[in-house]
Structure formats: structure tokens, C-alpha cells
Amino acid sequence: MKTLIKSIIAVSFICTILLMLSANKPDMVTPGSISDDNPSYQQSMLEQLLINSNVPQYDFSVIKSLPHAPHAFTEGLLVDDGYLYESTGLYSESKLRKIDLANGNILQEYTLQSRYFGEGIAVIGSALYQLTYKENTGFVYNKNTFKPEKSFQYSTQGWGLTTDGKQLIMSDGTDKLQFIDPDTFQVTGYLSVTSPAHQPIYALNELEYIDGKIYANVWPTEIILIISPQSGTVEGWINIQALKPHPACMTSDCIANGIAYDENNHALNVTGKNWPNIYLIRIKPHNDPSG
């Protein structure tokens, strides 16, 4: 009888975790799942899932910080040719920005039409791709001038975007990533993201492709996952909660979002929605005392 009870409790615990992780952005919360009004609970549940699955955790050290527009609702972040590019969200407030990595100054800015909610971005060559949230529409700009060149359609919501240099990789708030041809915009494949125990990880948000791995913010937490693009298995995780400038902020309006790889420094630029700083961090093994 005790064995049966333990089994029931274990199954119930796993179901609770998976149900919690299925929560999306405010108007996409899955019926029956915990709402985004309690990110700290979702943070704890995801941490527990990763620990129970024996996923390696990584620490980080801060190299430097840059000022960040404190009202920028960051949805996409990347570094290209020595500049930082950012996409911000919210209706009537969405922008595309080019930022000086030396001082955080905004060098160039493009404002989206008020009916669009900006999301993830990626660069291939001179083309800069940007998603929108619920409009099923993406845009292609000239990277240097921000001049819109074309648009494309997709059937899901748009969340995060990155590239392996050949294809676009897109998240839509579920546990699946889509691989998209950057010329035809046809979906060429899907990848389900799971723990080593094959439990799906939902609410994948901003993405970055780094040294053959996919890094992903998980909404609404301060956790970054490291994902195998071949198997979809989570191979590592980083908790950047200590960088959060407003620890008392318990809403999804101030969560971590934004990963941009600085190849020259072998480090990550990370920030969050409405954060006043962008941090350049170097990843290191957990509990490693060295910088």
C-alpha cells in the first residue's frame, strides 16, 4: 500500500510540474495551468525538474554591464559585426534597435506600426529577420539601414528567433522549435525540447545559437536552458536570477529575456524586460570559484 501511495504522489508531482510549465504569456495560459502572476513558483518548479533530471547547472561571472533602456520590453537580442541589436515588444511601443556595445547608446531605431508586437530577431548576411507575437507576420529588414524589404507568414505565434547560419530557428511558446528556410520561409522541421527523462519543457522564449547548441530563456523564469539541436534534450541550465535588478518584482513584466553571444569575449550579453542594464557574463562550471 505504501508503495502504491508513493507512486501516486510521484505521478502527481510530475503532472503538476508539466502543467505548470505549459503556461504561456498572459493571454495564452493553458486552461488549468498556474497563471503567469506567480513567476517565482514556476521558477522553483522548473529548477526542481532540472535538478531531479540531473541536468548540469552552470554558474556565471559578470564581466561588465551596459545601460539598457529601462522601459524596453526586450523580446530579441543578438550581436552582429560588433553591434548589439534588440527587438522590443508591446503594442504601440515595439522597436528595432542598434546599440553601441561600448557604452549602450542607441545608434539606430525603427518603430513598428502600432498593430504589431515585436518579438525575436536573427541575422543572416545583410538580412535581419523579426517576428511578431500574434500577427502571424515576420519582417525582413536591411541590417544596415533597417529598411523593410519583405514580410513572411507563419501559422503559430512568434516568440524567439535565432539561426545556425543556414536556417532560422523559431520558438512559439510551446515545447517545440521550428526550423525555417530563410528564403522560402517554409518549415523544414520541428524539434521537441525535453528533459533527459523525456519530459517536455514548455514556454521556450528568446533563443540564441552558440557553438552548436541552442540557448533559450524559459518564460516566465530567470532560467536559460542549453539544448541539443539534434535531440532536443536539455543538456545544461543557468539561473541568472541574481542579476534581476528588482527582486521584489514578482510579475512577468520584469523577467529575464534576451541572450546575445559575444564571440570575441566568448561570453553572453543577457538582460530582461524593463531591466536597466545588459550584463556581459561568462559561463563556468557550477561551484567553480574561478572567474
C-alpha positions as CSV (number, residue, x, y, z in Angstrom):
1,M,0.0,0.0,0.0
2,K,2.8,2.4,0.9
3,T,4.5,1.7,-2.5
4,L,1.2,2.5,-4.3
5,I,0.8,5.7,-2.4
6,K,4.4,6.8,-3.2
7,S,3.8,6.1,-6.8
8,I,0.6,8.1,-6.9
9,I,2.4,11.0,-5.2
10,A,5.3,10.8,-7.7
11,V,3.0,10.9,-10.7
12,S,1.0,13.7,-9.2
13,F,4.2,15.7,-8.6
14,I,5.4,15.2,-12.2
15,C,2.0,16.2,-13.6
16,T,2.0,19.3,-11.5
17,I,5.4,20.3,-12.9
18,L,4.4,19.7,-16.5
19,L,1.1,21.5,-16.0
20,M,2.9,24.5,-14.6
21,L,5.4,24.5,-17.5
22,S,2.6,24.7,-20.0
23,A,1.8,28.3,-19.0
24,N,2.4,30.8,-21.8
25,K,2.2,34.6,-22.0
26,P,-0.8,36.2,-20.2
27,D,-3.4,35.6,-22.9
28,M,-2.0,32.1,-23.7
29,V,-2.2,30.5,-20.3
30,T,-3.3,26.9,-20.8
31,P,-6.6,26.1,-19.0
32,G,-5.9,24.6,-15.7
33,S,-2.3,25.7,-15.5
34,I,-0.9,28.1,-13.0
35,S,-1.0,31.7,-14.2
36,D,1.9,33.9,-15.0
37,D,1.1,36.0,-12.0
38,N,3.4,33.8,-9.9
39,P,6.8,33.5,-11.8
40,S,8.6,32.6,-8.6
41,Y,6.6,29.4,-8.3
42,Q,7.3,28.5,-11.9
43,Q,11.0,29.3,-11.3
44,S,11.0,26.8,-8.4
45,M,9.2,24.1,-10.3
46,L,11.5,24.3,-13.3
47,E,14.5,24.3,-11.1
48,Q,13.2,21.2,-9.3
49,L,12.5,19.4,-12.6
50,L,16.0,20.1,-13.9
51,I,17.7,19.1,-10.6
52,N,15.6,15.9,-10.5
53,S,16.6,15.1,-14.1
54,N,20.3,15.6,-13.2
55,V,20.8,18.3,-15.8
56,P,24.1,20.0,-15.2
57,Q,23.9,23.5,-13.8
58,Y,26.3,26.3,-14.8
59,D,27.3,29.4,-12.8
60,F,28.5,32.7,-14.3
61,S,30.7,35.7,-13.6
62,V,29.9,39.2,-14.6
63,I,32.5,40.8,-16.9
64,K,30.8,44.2,-17.3
65,S,27.4,45.8,-17.6
66,L,25.9,48.3,-20.0
67,P,23.0,50.7,-19.5
68,H,19.7,49.5,-21.0
69,A,16.6,51.5,-21.7
70,P,14.6,50.8,-18.5
71,H,11.3,50.7,-20.4
72,A,12.5,48.3,-23.1
73,F,10.3,45.2,-23.1
74,T,13.1,43.0,-24.5
75,E,12.0,40.2,-26.8
76,G,15.0,39.7,-29.0
77,L,18.7,40.3,-28.7
78,L,21.8,39.5,-30.8
79,V,25.3,40.6,-31.5
80,D,26.5,41.0,-35.1
81,D,29.6,42.8,-36.6
82,G,30.3,44.3,-33.2
83,Y,26.9,45.8,-32.6
84,L,24.1,44.8,-30.4
85,Y,20.6,44.5,-32.0
86,E,17.4,44.5,-29.9
87,S,13.8,43.9,-30.6
88,T,11.3,45.2,-28.0
89,G,7.6,44.3,-27.7
90,L,4.2,45.7,-26.6
91,Y,1.7,47.3,-28.9
92,S,2.4,50.8,-30.0
93,E,5.9,50.5,-28.3
94,S,7.7,47.9,-30.3
95,K,11.0,48.9,-31.7
96,L,14.1,47.6,-33.5
97,R,17.4,49.0,-32.2
98,K,21.1,49.0,-33.0
99,I,23.2,49.6,-29.9
100,D,26.8,50.5,-29.3
101,L,28.4,47.7,-27.3
102,A,30.9,50.0,-25.8
103,N,28.5,52.3,-23.9
104,G,24.9,51.1,-24.5
105,N,24.0,54.1,-26.6
106,I,21.2,53.6,-29.1
107,L,22.7,54.3,-32.6
108,Q,19.7,53.5,-34.8
109,E,16.0,52.8,-34.2
110,Y,12.9,51.7,-36.2
111,T,9.4,51.8,-34.8
112,L,6.9,49.1,-35.8
113,Q,3.4,50.0,-36.7
114,S,1.1,50.1,-33.6
115,R,-0.7,46.9,-34.5
116,Y,2.5,44.8,-34.3
117,F,4.1,43.4,-31.1
118,G,7.8,42.9,-31.8
119,E,9.4,39.6,-30.9
120,G,12.6,37.6,-31.7
121,I,15.2,38.6,-34.2
122,A,18.0,36.9,-36.2
123,V,20.6,38.0,-38.8
124,I,21.8,36.1,-41.8
125,G,24.2,38.0,-44.0
126,S,22.7,41.5,-44.5
127,A,19.2,40.4,-43.7
128,L,17.6,41.0,-40.3
129,Y,14.6,38.9,-39.5
130,Q,12.0,39.9,-36.9
131,L,8.9,38.0,-35.6
132,T,5.7,39.5,-34.2
133,Y,3.7,38.0,-31.4
134,K,0.1,37.3,-32.5
135,E,0.1,38.8,-36.0
136,N,1.5,35.6,-37.8
137,T,3.8,38.0,-39.6
138,G,7.5,38.4,-39.8
139,F,9.6,41.1,-41.4
140,V,12.9,41.1,-43.2
141,Y,15.0,44.3,-43.0
142,N,18.2,45.5,-44.4
143,K,20.5,45.1,-41.4
144,N,22.4,48.3,-42.1
145,T,19.5,50.7,-42.9
146,F,16.6,49.0,-41.1
147,K,14.7,49.4,-44.4
148,P,11.8,46.8,-44.5
149,E,12.4,44.6,-47.6
150,K,9.7,41.9,-47.3
151,S,7.4,40.1,-44.9
152,F,6.5,36.5,-44.4
153,Q,3.8,34.5,-42.7
154,Y,3.7,31.7,-40.1
155,S,0.8,29.8,-38.6
156,T,1.8,30.0,-34.9
157,Q,2.6,32.8,-32.5
158,G,6.1,34.3,-32.8
159,W,8.3,34.2,-29.7
160,G,12.1,33.7,-30.1
161,L,14.3,33.5,-33.2
162,T,17.9,32.6,-33.9
163,T,19.9,30.9,-36.7
164,D,22.6,28.3,-37.1
165,G,23.8,30.3,-40.2
166,K,21.8,28.2,-42.6
167,Q,18.2,28.2,-41.3
168,L,16.1,30.1,-38.9
169,I,15.1,28.5,-35.6
170,M,11.9,29.8,-34.1
171,S,10.0,29.3,-30.8
172,D,6.3,29.8,-30.4
173,G,5.8,29.4,-26.6
174,T,5.3,25.6,-26.8
175,D,7.8,22.9,-26.2
176,K,8.7,22.7,-30.0
177,L,11.2,24.7,-32.0
178,Q,10.6,25.2,-35.7
179,F,13.3,25.1,-38.4
180,I,12.5,27.5,-41.2
181,D,14.1,28.1,-44.6
182,P,15.2,31.8,-44.7
183,D,14.5,32.2,-48.4
184,T,11.1,30.4,-48.8
185,F,10.0,30.6,-45.2
186,Q,8.8,27.1,-45.3
187,V,9.0,25.0,-42.1
188,T,11.6,22.3,-42.7
189,G,11.5,20.5,-39.4
190,Y,10.5,20.5,-35.7
191,L,12.4,19.8,-32.5
192,S,10.7,18.8,-29.3
193,V,12.6,20.1,-26.2
194,T,12.6,17.8,-23.2
195,S,14.5,16.9,-20.1
196,P,16.8,13.8,-20.1
197,A,13.7,12.0,-18.7
198,H,11.7,13.0,-21.9
199,Q,9.5,15.5,-20.0
200,P,8.6,18.3,-22.3
201,I,9.8,21.8,-21.5
202,Y,7.2,24.5,-22.5
203,A,7.3,28.3,-22.8
204,L,10.6,28.4,-24.7
205,N,11.1,32.1,-25.5
206,E,14.2,34.1,-26.7
207,L,16.8,32.0,-28.5
208,E,20.5,32.1,-29.3
209,Y,22.6,29.6,-31.2
210,I,26.0,29.3,-29.7
211,D,28.8,26.8,-30.6
212,G,26.4,24.2,-31.8
213,K,23.9,24.5,-29.0
214,I,20.6,26.4,-28.7
215,Y,20.2,28.6,-25.6
216,A,16.7,29.5,-24.6
217,N,15.0,31.7,-22.0
218,V,12.1,30.0,-20.4
219,W,9.1,32.2,-19.8
220,P,8.4,33.4,-17.1
221,T,11.6,32.4,-15.2
222,E,15.2,33.6,-14.9
223,I,16.4,30.3,-16.3
224,I,18.4,29.8,-19.5
225,L,18.4,26.3,-21.0
226,I,21.2,24.8,-23.1
227,I,19.6,22.5,-25.7
228,S,20.9,19.9,-28.2
229,P,19.7,20.9,-31.7
230,Q,19.9,17.2,-32.7
231,S,17.9,15.5,-29.9
232,G,16.1,18.4,-28.2
233,T,17.4,17.3,-24.9
234,V,18.3,19.9,-22.3
235,E,22.0,19.5,-21.6
236,G,22.5,22.3,-19.1
237,W,21.0,25.3,-17.4
238,I,21.9,28.7,-16.0
239,N,20.0,30.6,-13.3
240,I,20.5,34.4,-13.7
241,Q,18.1,35.4,-11.0
242,A,20.9,37.1,-9.1
243,L,21.1,39.7,-11.9
244,K,17.5,40.7,-11.6
245,P,17.5,44.4,-10.7
246,H,14.2,44.3,-9.0
247,P,14.0,41.2,-6.7
248,A,10.7,42.4,-5.3
249,C,9.1,42.4,-8.8
250,M,7.1,39.2,-8.9
251,T,5.3,39.7,-12.3
252,S,6.2,38.7,-15.8
253,D,6.9,42.3,-16.8
254,C,10.4,42.1,-15.3
255,I,11.6,38.6,-16.1
256,A,14.9,37.7,-17.8
257,N,14.7,37.7,-21.6
258,G,17.5,38.3,-24.1
259,I,20.6,36.3,-24.9
260,A,23.3,37.6,-27.3
261,Y,26.6,35.8,-27.8
262,D,29.7,37.9,-27.9
263,E,32.1,35.8,-29.9
264,N,35.1,38.0,-29.2
265,N,34.8,37.6,-25.4
266,H,33.3,34.1,-25.5
267,A,30.6,35.5,-23.3
268,L,26.8,36.2,-23.2
269,N,25.0,39.5,-23.1
270,V,21.9,39.0,-21.1
271,T,19.1,41.2,-20.0
272,G,15.4,41.2,-19.2
273,K,12.2,43.0,-19.7
274,N,12.4,46.6,-18.3
275,W,15.9,45.9,-16.9
276,P,18.1,49.0,-16.6
277,N,21.2,47.0,-17.5
278,I,22.6,44.5,-20.0
279,Y,25.2,42.2,-18.4
280,L,28.1,40.5,-20.2
281,I,28.6,37.2,-18.4
282,R,31.0,34.3,-18.7
283,I,29.6,30.8,-18.1
284,K,31.6,28.5,-15.8
285,P,31.0,25.1,-14.1
286,H,28.8,25.1,-11.1
287,N,30.6,26.0,-7.8
288,D,33.8,26.8,-9.7
289,P,35.4,29.6,-7.6
290,S,37.4,31.0,-10.5
291,G,36.2,33.8,-12.6
